[in-house]
Amino acid sequence: MAKSLLIKDTTVSERSQIVREALGADSDCEGVDLSDMYDDYIYGLKELADINREFSEKHAGAVVAGELTKPSGCALH
């Protein structure tokens, strides 16, 4: 069974490691440090699911299929 990623089940250090591993070595996307986006999770303020949902809602429709083949400076994981 996989370990829970919920704030209540992890420490700050574990959450920081989870974010680093998920983003990989390149967490810079066109000048924006994506790791900053997850600070609220690391410091126990918001769950990962909430942050990801908010990001998706804010940027829904911003990327069209044709743009996926263009290099954007963002790693697709």
PyMOL commands that set and color helices and strands:
alter all, ss='L'
color gray80, all
select helices_A, chain A and resi 7-9+12-23+34-37+39-42+48-59+65-69
alter helices_A, ss='H'
color red, helices_A
select strands_A, chain A and resi 28-29+32-33
alter strands_A, ss='S'
color yellow, strands_A
deselect
rebuild
show_as cartoon
